[in-house]
């Protein structure tokens, strides 16, 4: 869904800015990368979020609005969601309006009852894990599309992924987490769900329609065979899986 003016009712206090790319004027050759922030697991906001996930899993609620239960300061302390969201199998609507999130974990794929996903005005969310395609009931989404890599209005570039898979040492606990974020929280293949072995993951981008929106999805695959098994890209987007960087994209849609 395309951006409209942000409503004032329920607006969160001032959030961190994002200068990854211009979300107003097209700059298809800009240099972009992943957000490098790491989640502070000692922060009060993070600890409260873990409690909220536990509560939602225990009572089987169908709507989960965790940010509404946090103070403005606590919201700013949350830059990702915990892997424990995999336990929220009864949740049908995940509301993340106006968040400071910079990434969504692959565990979202276990939220099998999810029907509606609302990360609207989360302007630092530029991509999503391929695992979200496992949410087969997901039919409605509200995403700030101008903030997405490769979106049809801006055609902002994708971060360049390395051509070779990561080694076991690079996936270990001592490696630089922000630069190589996704293997940390993606121990299993995005495609077949088998464990990623020592010579992986193989990473590619693909843009697919997920619910209402076309989302840039990061794939962490266990093999080139799983990469080959991916579907074609959404109409009007890069038609095949790719490594990002300086890759030609379809012309942007004029306002």
N, C-alpha and C positions, 0 to 999 in steps of 0.2 A: 504494500500500500504506500502511495507516495506521501511525502511529508506535507503536513498542513501546519498552521501556526500552533505552537504548543499551548494547550489550555492552561489556565492559571489555577483552576480548582484542583487541589491535591498535588500541585507541583512541588517537587522536592527542592530543598535549598540548593544553593549554587554547587554545581558539580565541577569536577576537573575538566579542563579543556582538552581538545584533541587536535593535533596539528599534523596527523599522518598524511592527509591530503585535503585539498580544498573541496568541501562538500557543497559549495555554491557555484563555483566556476570550474569547467572541465579542465583537467590537466592530465591527459592520458599518458604522458611520458614522465610523470613525477616519480621520484624514487620512494618506494614505500617498504615497510617492514612490519613485523609483528610487534605488538605492544610487549614491552620487556618487564612490566611490573610483575612481581611475585606476590602471591597472597600471604599476608601476615596472619598466620594461624594463631597468634597470641592475641590478636585484636579482639576487643569486646564484641564488635559487630559480627565477626566471623564465628565466635563462640555462640552468640545468640542465634545466628543462622543455623548452626548445627542443631541447636535445641528445637528450633521451629520445624526443621525437617523431621526430626524424631517425633514431634507432636503430630505432624500431618500424616506420617506413616502409621502412627498408632491409631488415630481416629478415622482413618480412611476417607478424609475429606476429598471433595471433587474439585475444589478451587484452592490454589495455593498462591497467596500474595505475601511473600516473606518480607518485602521491603516496607510494607505498610506497618509492620510490627517493629521496625527499627527506627531509632532517632536519625536525624539528618547526618550527624557525625558517624554513626554506625553504618549507615548506607554507604558512605564514602569509603569505608574500610573494606567493603566487599567488592572484589574485582573478578571473582569467578564464583561458581556454585560448587558445592562439595559433591564428590562421587556418590554420596549417600542418597542423592536424589533418585537413584535407581530404585529405591524402596517405595517411591511414590507412584505405585502402579494403579491407584484409584483416581489420581488427579486427572481431570479433564481440561482444566484451564490453568495455565501457568502465566501469571501476571508479573512482568518485570519492568513495568513502565518507568521510564526516567532513571534507569540504573547507571552505575559507574562500571558495569561489567565490561571487561575487555575480552572475555572468552567464555564459552559454554563447554562444559566437559562432555566427552563422548557418552557418559552415563545417561544423558538425556534419552538415548535410544531405548532404555529400559522402561521408560514411562509409556507403557503400551496403551493406556487409556486416553492419552492426551488427544484432545480434539481442537483446542484453541491455544495459541501461543502469542503472547503480547509483550515483546521487548521494545515497544515503540519509544522513541526518543532516547534510546540507549546508544548514543552517538559514537561510542568507542567500540561497539560490536561491529566489526567489519567482515566477519566470516563466521561459519558454523561448522561443527563436526559432521562428517558424512553420516554418522550414526543416527542423526535425527530422522533419516529416511526410514528407520525401523518403526517410527511412530505411525503405523498404518491408518489410524483413525484421525490423524491430524488433517483438518480441512480448512481451518481458519487461522490466519496469522495477520499481525499488524506490526510491520517492521519499517524502520526509517531507511528506505532504500538508498537514499543518497549517501549513506554512510557505508555502503557495502562495496567491497572490491568488485570491479567490473560492472557496476550497476548501469542500467540502460540510459540513464540521464547523463552521467558523468563519464562513464567508461574509465573510471580510475583503474590503475594497474593492480596487478596481484604481486605480492612478495615473491621473489624468485626462490624456488626450492632447489635443493642440491640435486645433481643428476645421479649420484650414487646413494645407496641406502646407508643408514647409520650403523656404526659398529656397536658391539656390546659395550665397549668402554664409554662411548659417547652417550649411551642410554643409561649409564650407571648413575648413582647418586651424586658423584663428585663433578659431573659435567656441568657446563654453564646453562642453567635451567631456562632463563628468559629467551636466549637465542634459539634454543632447540626445544621449545616448549612442548610441542604436541606428543612426542614419544613418552614423556614423563607420565602422562595420564591416559595413554592409549596403549596398554600392554597387549591388547588383542587387535586382530585385523578388523578394519572398518567394514570389510566386505563379507568375509566368511566367519568372522568372530573367533578364529583360531588364534592361539598365542603367537605373537611375533617372535621369531627366532633371532639368532645372533646377527643375521645379515639383513636386518630390516629396522624400521619400516621403509617401504617404498612409498614416497609421497607424491601426490598429484592434486591439482585443483580440478573441480568440475562444478559447473553452474546448473542447478536443477530446480524445477518448480517444486516447492514444498508448501503445501496448503495454498495460501493466496499469493505468495511471493516467489520469485526466483532468487535463490540464495547461493552464494559462493560457498562451496563445501570443501573442506580439507580431508583428503583420504589418506589414511595410514594403512597401507596394505602389507600383507605378509609375503607377497610374491608378485612377480610380473603377471602371472596368470590371473590373479585377482584384479589387477589393474585392467587387464584385457576384458574382464567380465563386466566392467562398468557400463552403464547405459550411455547413450549419446547425450550431449549437453542440451539444454533447453533451447527452443526455437528463438533465434535472435541473439544467441550468445555463442561463445566459442564452442564448436560442435563436438570436440573431443577432449579427453583429459589432457592436462598440460602442466608445465612446470612454472608458469608465471613469468615474471620478468618482462622483458621487452617483446611481447607477443602481440600480434595484430588482433584487434577485436572488431566486431561489427561497428558501423557508424552509430554514434549516440543518437538518441531520440531528442529532437529539438523541442524546446518548451513551446 
